[in-house]
Amino acid sequence: MRVREVISALNTLVLTSHHSSEFEMDWACATDLMSEVLYYSRENSLLITGLTKRQAIRTADIADIGVVVFTRGKEPDTETLKLADDKKITLLITQYSMFTACGVLYSLGMRCCPE
C-alpha cells in the first residue's frame, strides 16, 4: 500500500514536508508499546500509534519504519516533528481510533507485521 492510499483511506493530515506519496509499505504495526514495534515490525512497515513523543520516532528509525500514523487526532510537539524531519520519517494524523484505523487498512489489504 502506498502512502497516498493511507492518506486517503484514513483521511490524514500530513505533518512532514519530505513525504513520498509513492513510498510503499507491506505491513502495519499498531501499538503504543515501542518494545513491541522492535520485536514485531518489519522493514517497510507502517506504525499506527497514539504515542506522539520522540520515543516513537526513535523506535521507528531503529526499526526502519518510514511512516508513522498518530491516532485520535493527537499532535506531536515541535521536537518530535523536528526529529521526524531529520530522520526522514513521514508523520500523519488521523482522527480515527487505533482500532478503526487498523480495520480500514486491513479491509484494503494491509496486513499485520507478524502474519
C-alpha positions as CSV (number, residue, x, y, z in Angstrom):
1,M,0.0,0.0,0.0
2,R,1.3,3.4,-0.9
3,V,1.5,6.4,1.4
4,R,-1.1,8.3,-0.7
5,E,-3.5,5.4,-0.2
6,V,-3.1,5.5,3.5
7,I,-3.5,9.3,3.5
8,S,-6.8,8.9,1.6
9,A,-8.1,5.9,3.5
10,L,-7.5,7.4,6.9
11,N,-8.2,11.0,5.9
12,T,-4.9,12.1,7.4
13,L,-3.2,15.3,7.9
14,V,0.5,15.2,6.7
15,L,2.9,16.8,9.2
16,T,6.2,16.4,7.4
17,S,7.3,18.1,4.3
18,H,9.5,15.4,2.8
19,H,7.0,12.5,2.5
20,S,6.9,10.5,-0.7
21,S,3.3,9.6,-1.7
22,E,4.6,6.7,-3.7
23,F,6.5,5.0,-0.8
24,E,5.2,1.5,-0.5
25,M,4.5,-0.3,2.8
26,D,3.9,-4.0,3.0
27,W,2.9,-4.3,6.7
28,A,1.4,-2.4,9.6
29,C,2.3,-2.5,13.3
30,A,-0.3,-1.0,15.7
31,T,0.8,-0.5,19.3
32,D,1.7,2.1,21.9
33,L,4.4,-0.2,23.3
34,M,7.6,0.6,21.5
35,S,9.2,-2.7,22.6
36,E,6.5,-4.5,20.5
37,V,7.5,-2.4,17.5
38,L,11.1,-3.5,17.8
39,Y,10.1,-7.1,18.2
40,Y,7.3,-7.5,15.6
41,S,7.9,-4.9,12.9
42,R,9.5,-5.5,9.6
43,E,11.2,-3.2,7.1
44,N,8.8,-1.2,5.0
45,S,6.1,-1.2,7.8
46,L,3.7,1.5,8.9
47,L,3.4,2.3,12.6
48,I,0.0,3.2,13.9
49,T,0.2,4.6,17.5
50,G,-1.2,7.0,20.0
51,L,2.3,7.8,21.3
52,T,3.3,11.2,20.0
53,K,6.7,11.6,21.8
54,R,10.2,11.4,20.3
55,Q,10.4,7.8,21.6
56,A,8.0,6.7,18.8
57,I,10.2,8.4,16.1
58,R,13.5,6.9,17.5
59,T,11.9,3.5,17.6
60,A,10.6,3.9,14.0
61,D,14.1,4.9,12.9
62,I,15.7,1.8,14.5
63,A,13.0,-0.5,13.0
64,D,13.3,1.0,9.5
65,I,9.7,2.3,9.6
66,G,9.2,5.2,7.2
67,V,5.7,6.2,8.1
68,V,4.0,6.8,11.5
69,V,0.3,7.5,11.9
70,F,-0.8,9.2,15.1
71,T,-4.4,8.2,16.1
72,R,-7.3,10.1,17.7
73,G,-6.0,13.5,16.3
74,K,-3.1,13.5,18.7
75,E,-0.4,16.0,17.7
76,P,3.3,15.7,18.4
77,D,5.4,18.5,19.9
78,T,7.8,20.5,17.8
79,E,10.8,18.5,19.0
80,T,9.2,15.3,17.7
81,L,8.3,16.9,14.4
82,K,11.9,18.1,14.0
83,L,13.3,14.6,14.8
84,A,11.0,13.0,12.3
85,D,12.1,15.5,9.6
86,D,15.8,14.8,10.5
87,K,15.2,11.1,10.2
88,K,13.0,11.4,7.1
89,I,10.1,9.7,8.7
90,T,6.6,10.7,7.4
91,L,4.2,11.7,10.1
92,L,0.4,11.5,9.6
93,I,-2.5,12.3,11.9
94,T,-5.9,10.6,11.7
95,Q,-9.0,11.3,13.8
96,Y,-9.7,7.5,13.8
97,S,-9.0,5.4,16.8
98,M,-6.3,2.8,16.5
99,F,-8.9,0.1,16.2
100,T,-10.7,1.8,13.4
101,A,-7.5,2.8,11.5
102,C,-6.4,-0.8,11.6
103,G,-9.8,-2.0,10.4
104,V,-9.8,0.4,7.5
105,L,-6.3,-0.5,6.3
106,Y,-6.9,-4.2,6.8
107,S,-10.0,-4.0,4.6
108,L,-7.8,-2.5,1.9
109,G,-5.3,-5.3,2.1
110,M,-2.7,-4.1,4.6
111,R,-1.5,-7.0,6.9
112,C,-0.2,-7.2,10.4
113,C,3.6,-7.4,10.8
114,P,3.8,-10.9,12.4
115,E,1.4,-12.5,9.9
